[in-house]
């Protein structure tokens, strides 16, 4: 009877050792190596593409944030209210009456704010992205805001237009996606230009 108990104990030992080794290697070592390599190869992205003013972190180039007032370029609407902890889309179908009303109301609001007809409002200024925190808008969505921002800041339209142009990123590798403008980076550059 005692030899049977000893054999059971011996059978557990390899299973426990294997589990512990797997946990340490796959759960800890792999993560540390992956993080270390990412920090070496892509130091900016590995730390969240943080935007700083001096030593103060003021945002991330990867996450949209709201801006209040006519002196700022406005990002896409956010179903998550720009909260990274609850990032999500609205999950409403295009046929949903609430979604249709929300988009129609947003079109009227943006058209009034920018002084254009509703047909000129770019769709990305009135629709939410899938994650709810898309930091980019289309160049058309940025251009439609130039006159308002220039007027509110007392800057020449040409100066603001040049900032939009310099912050327009082309397609990824020249092939994937669409040209885009990062709203947070553009607003930071706008603030710097207004101080000059």
BELRAFEN-V136339 format. One record per helix or strand of 2 or more residues. SS is the DSSP state (H for helix, E for strand). FROM is the first residue (numbers start at 1). TO is the last residue. Records with the same first field share a line. If there is no record, write none. Layout:
SS=FROM-TO  FROM-TO
This chain:
H=2-41  43-46  84-86  97-114  118-120  123-125  139-143  146-153  157-166  183-195
E=50-53  56-60  136-137  168-169  180-182
